[in-house]
Structures are given as structure tokens and as C-alpha cells.
Amino acid sequence: MYFNNSLIASRLNGFSFFRRLTGSEYYPDLACPWVHVKDVVEAHIRAFETPSANGRYPLGERVLHFTDILKILHESYPSLKLPDK
């Protein structure tokens, strides 16, 4: 998974996903798919350039549980108050 540290650090509180995590005592017990934004851009370009493309195309590079996501965030931003249980 790719994180642009300066982008996330400057916009962390702006994303509702992260806003729900900061200051919370608990994190949800679920996993969700993640995809790099560059892969989303490439998929949009390919869909635009392919005449037969129609409908929806779900994207996901990997599925991560919230414990994995929080581990990455704790390592990248140790001063950020995030749930640990």
C-alpha cells in the first residue's frame, strides 16, 4: 500500500474515514479493499479508451483489516491519537 506522507499528514482530518478513527477508543472489526489512486486513474483511462466498456468495474489491490491499517498509521504518525483496540 502506498501512502504519500505529506498528503495524508496535511489532509488527515479532512477524510471522514480517518476523522472517525481519530479520538475514538475502538476501531471497527472489519476488512475492506484498498487500491492505489494511480491504479484507479489507469482503470478510468482504459475504460474511456475501450469502446465496449460499460457498467461498473470494482477495483481492489488488497484487503486489509483495520488492525493492519492502524498499524501503518501508528508507524507513520506516532503522535496521532488512534484507537488501539
Secondary structure, 3 states (H helix, E strand, C coil): CCCCHHHHHHHHHHCHHHHHHCCCCCCCCCEEEECCHHHHHHHHHHHHHCCCCCCCCCCCCEEEEHHHHHHHHHHHCCCCCCCCC
